[in-house]
Amino acid sequence: PTLITLPSGEVLAVFGHPSRIGSSEHRNNRPELYSPSQNTWRRLAEIAAEHFDEFRPLFYPRLHVLPSGNVFF
């Protein structure tokens, strides 16, 4: 997956392969957020199916944290 550290210290993970055993998915459409202070991952909202084909060619999307703290995809 593509990983980016946010101003909060959390890490955003986008795409990559899902870790579910037996999964037939090739691409993970559910971003996750890692909290180093709690050593936990939290799943975020899925990328809607109608938009997923737009992102399918992106193997390692470029992510940038903007001065506002938002992530530019």
C-alpha positions as CSV (number, residue, x, y, z in Angstrom):
1,P,0.0,0.0,0.0
2,T,0.9,3.7,-0.1
3,L,1.5,5.1,3.3
4,I,1.6,8.7,4.5
5,T,2.2,10.1,7.9
6,L,-0.4,12.7,9.0
7,P,0.3,15.8,11.2
8,S,-1.3,13.9,14.1
9,G,1.4,11.2,13.8
10,E,-1.1,8.6,12.5
11,V,-0.4,6.8,9.3
12,L,-2.9,6.6,6.4
13,A,-2.6,3.4,4.3
14,V,-4.3,3.4,0.8
15,F,-4.7,0.4,-1.6
16,G,-2.5,-2.6,-1.3
17,H,-3.7,-6.2,-0.9
18,P,-6.3,-7.0,1.7
19,S,-5.0,-9.4,4.5
20,R,-8.2,-11.5,4.6
21,I,-7.4,-15.1,4.0
22,G,-9.1,-16.4,0.9
23,S,-10.0,-13.0,-0.3
24,S,-10.5,-12.8,-4.1
25,E,-9.9,-9.0,-4.1
26,H,-6.8,-7.9,-5.9
27,R,-6.9,-4.3,-4.7
28,N,-8.0,-3.1,-1.3
29,N,-10.6,-0.3,-1.6
30,R,-10.8,0.4,2.1
31,P,-8.2,2.9,3.4
32,E,-6.9,2.3,7.0
33,L,-5.5,4.6,9.7
34,Y,-2.8,3.4,12.0
35,S,-2.5,5.0,15.5
36,P,1.0,4.5,16.8
37,S,0.0,5.6,20.3
38,Q,-2.6,2.8,20.6
39,N,-0.8,0.4,18.1
40,T,-4.1,-0.2,16.3
41,W,-5.5,0.0,12.8
42,R,-8.9,1.5,12.0
43,R,-10.7,0.8,8.8
44,L,-12.2,3.9,7.0
45,A,-15.0,4.2,4.6
46,E,-14.7,2.2,1.4
47,I,-14.0,3.9,-1.9
48,A,-17.4,3.7,-3.6
49,A,-17.7,1.1,-6.2
50,E,-18.7,3.6,-8.9
51,H,-15.3,5.4,-8.3
52,F,-13.1,2.4,-7.8
53,D,-12.5,1.8,-11.6
54,E,-11.1,5.4,-11.8
55,F,-8.4,4.4,-9.2
56,R,-7.8,0.8,-10.5
57,P,-4.7,1.8,-12.5
58,L,-3.0,3.4,-9.5
59,F,-0.6,0.9,-8.0
60,Y,1.1,3.3,-5.7
61,P,-1.0,6.5,-5.6
62,R,0.8,9.7,-4.7
63,L,-0.5,11.3,-1.5
64,H,0.5,14.7,-0.2
65,V,-0.5,16.4,3.1
66,L,-1.6,19.9,2.5
67,P,-1.0,22.8,4.9
68,S,-4.7,22.5,6.0
69,G,-4.0,18.9,7.1
70,N,-6.1,17.4,4.4
71,V,-4.6,14.7,2.1
72,F,-4.4,15.4,-1.6
73,F,-4.9,12.2,-3.6
